Amino acid sequence: MSWLKSLVGLQLLLSVVLLVPAAKGAETEMKPSSEHPIALPPVSPPITAPAAPPKFTIAAEGVIYCRCKLPGYSKAVDGAPLPGAVVLLKCGSQRTVWAAKGRTDTHGYFYLQTQLKYKSLSRTCRVFVLWSPVGPCRVPRRYGLRGRGASLMFEKKLSDGYNTIALYTAGFFEFGPVKSRECYLPS
């Protein structure tokens, strides 16, 4: 704090010298004195609040098929893409949840993205299919989908130079009717 008092005193001295009119015939130009150079106090960095932890962007993608002969049916997968299905990406514990919700496109594909507070939470992410627009295509045909959701597998990192996204895949979801005769609609 002593350097602050010195600085205030120096400012007062300079203001007095500049306000007093110079005597007649005296030089009005001020020249720096080499005898007593003025040393300024060191500047300390500003005090800042601690930075918030960085956000981690995570995305999940996948495809949902219905095991019925609907438009787009393929023998290779014995199903058709399921457009308009509601999908949920949920990450976190019961107390803190990050989620993203969306719908599949005409090809049954979905892409969901959310920002997590910590990278370690990506291990808790699961994908859930909440609703199917086609009546017979409401029963999951893959193990582990009932209630627990599908776990994710890391696929790749995407970056545009500013943002980084960790892309995960949920794979293929298969849905179908309770009884097979309900599924194969007349073509």
N, C-alpha and C positions, 0 to 999 in steps of 0.2 A: 504493500500500500504506500510505502514511502516514494516509490517511483511515480505514483499517481499524484502525490502532493508536489513533486518536482515538476511534473508536466504541467500542472495547473499554475504553478509559480512562473514557469517559462512562458506560458500563454499570456499571463498578466504583464510580464516584462515586455514582451513583444508588442502587446496592444498599447502600452504606454509610450514606447519608443516610436511607434508608427503614428500615434495621435498628436504628439508634441511637434509643433511646427519647427522646422529647421531654422537656425540663426541665419541672418543675411550674410551671404557670401560663403556659407558653409556648403559642403558637398551634400547633396540630397541622395546620392546613390549609396546604397548600403553594400559594403564589401564584407565577405566572410572573413572572420578572424582565424588565423592559423594557430594562434596561441592557445585558445580554449575551444576545441571542437565540442559540439553538443552531442552527447550520446543518448540515443533514444532507448527506452527500456525494451526488453525483448517482448515480442507479442506472443501471448499464449494462445493455443488453439481454443476455439469456442467449445463450450460444454454442450454436448448433445445427449439426447436420450438414447438408451440402448436400442439397437436395431431389432426390429421384429424378426422372428425366424422366417426364412424364405419359404414361399409357397411352392408346392410341387404339383405340377399339372399332370394328371393321369387321364388316359382315354382308354375306352374299351370298345371293341368291335366284335361283331359276330353275325351269323345268319340264322334265321328261323325258318324251318320247313314244316309243312303239314303233310302227313302220310295219307293224303287223299288225292284223287285225280281232279285237281283244280287247274285253272289256267296256269300254264308254265310247268306242268308236270314233267318230271324227268325220270326215266326208268333207272338211270344210274344211281340216283339217291332214293328212289321209290317215294318221291314226294314232290310237292310244289312249294315255291316260296310263299311265305305267309305275310302279305302286306298289311300294314295298319296295326300290328300287334304292339302293345304297350310294354316297354322294357325299362327296368330300373337298375342303375349302377349305385350300389350302396357301399360305403367305406366307413370304418370306424367301429367304436364300441357302442354299447347301448346308451351311454351318457352323451357322447359326441358323435354325430353322424354327418358325413358329407355325402350328398346324393345328387344324381342327375337322372332325369326321366326323359324318355323320348319314344318315338314310334319307328317301326321298320318301314323302309321304302317299298316300291313295287317289286323289288327283287328279294325281299325278306331281310335286307341288310340293315344293321343299326350301328351307329357310332355315337357314343356318349362320352362327355368330358366333364371333369370336375377338378377343382383345386384343393389339394390337401395341405394341411399346416405342416405336417412332417412326412418325410419320405417313407418312414417305417410303417405308416398306416396303409401303404399299398398292399401289404400282405393280408389285410383284413377285408379287402374289396371282394364283392360278389355281385353277380348279375342275376336278376330275377325277371321272369316274364310274368307280368301282372294280369294281362288280359289278351284274349284272342278274338278277332272280329268274326271268325268262322266257328259256328256252333260245334261241329264235330272235332275241331282241332284245339281242344282245351286240356287234354291230358298229356303231361310230359312223358316221353318215351325213353328218356335217357336217365340213367341212375343218378341219384343225388340232387335232382332238381326240385323235388318236393320240399318246400319250406326252407331248405338251406341255401338255395341258389347255386349257381355255377361258379367255381373258382376260376381265376384268371391265370393265363400264362404270358410271361413277358415276350413281346414280339420284337420291338425295336424302339430306338430313340429318334424322335423327329425334332429338328431344330431349324428355325428361320434366322438364326443369328442373335435374336433377342430372347425368344421364348424357347423352352425345351419341354417337350411332351414325351412322357413314357407311354408308349402304345402297348396295350395288352390285348389278347384275344380271348374271347369266351368260347370260341369254336362254333359248332353247329348245334342248334337246338332242334329236336324232333318232337312234334306234337301229333296227336292222333285221337281218334274216338275211343271210347271204352270198348266197344265191340267193332270188329273189323267190317261187318256188313254195313254199318252206318257210314263208313268212310267212302267207299267207292261209289260215288254218285254216277248216275247214268251219263254217258258221254254223248 
